């Protein structure tokens, strides 16, 4: 099962990225740290997933405008 999850980079950008439990095609997993390319700032960064319930409607809309590329 996969779905689009909302992530926040270390600079605060919000974006959507595919999430697959227990595996990663778009990120480098270093222990509990997830590093991937931010599609907003165009930089490699540490990201964390954000529960949708913790975001305002404006933040949800912002995240939906920025998606990483689909899994190859």
N, C-alpha and C positions, 0 to 999 in steps of 0.2 A: 504494500500500500504506500503510495506517495501522495504528497500534496504540497501546495505552495505555502511556505511558512514566512512570517515576517521576521526580518533580522535587522539589527541595528549595529552599525560599525562603530569602531572606537572613536570616530569623529562625530557620531550622532546621526549619520544618514540612515534613513529607513528605506528598505527595499524588500522585495519578495524573492525567495529562492526556493528551489525544489528541496524537499526534505524526505529522506529515506531512512527509516529507523535502522540503526547499526551499520550504516555504510555512508560513504560520501563520494560523489562524482565531481562535485564543484568546489570542494574545499580540502585543505590539508588539516588532518586531525592530529594535534600534538597533545596527547593526554586528554584532558577535558577542555582544551583550548581549540577553537575552530578558526582557521585562517583562510580567508578567501578574498577574491577581488570584489570590491565595492563598485556596482554599476553607476552609482551617483557621482562619487569623487574620483573614479577611475584609479584606485589605489588598492594595494594589498593591505589587509587589515584584520585584526581580530574581530570576530562578530559574535553576537549572542542573539538567541531567539527571544522575541518579545510576545507574550500572550496578547491576543487581539483585545481582550477585555481590559488591558492596561493602557490602551491607546484611545485618543480622542477620535472623533469622526474625521477631522482634518488630517490627523496623522495616518489613519487608515487609508485615506484617499492618496496621500503623498506616497505611501509605500506601494500602492497599487499602480502608480505611474512608473515605477522603476522595478524591473524584473531582470534577474540574471538570465543568460541565454538558457534554452532548454538543454537537458542532458544529451550529450552526443550519442 
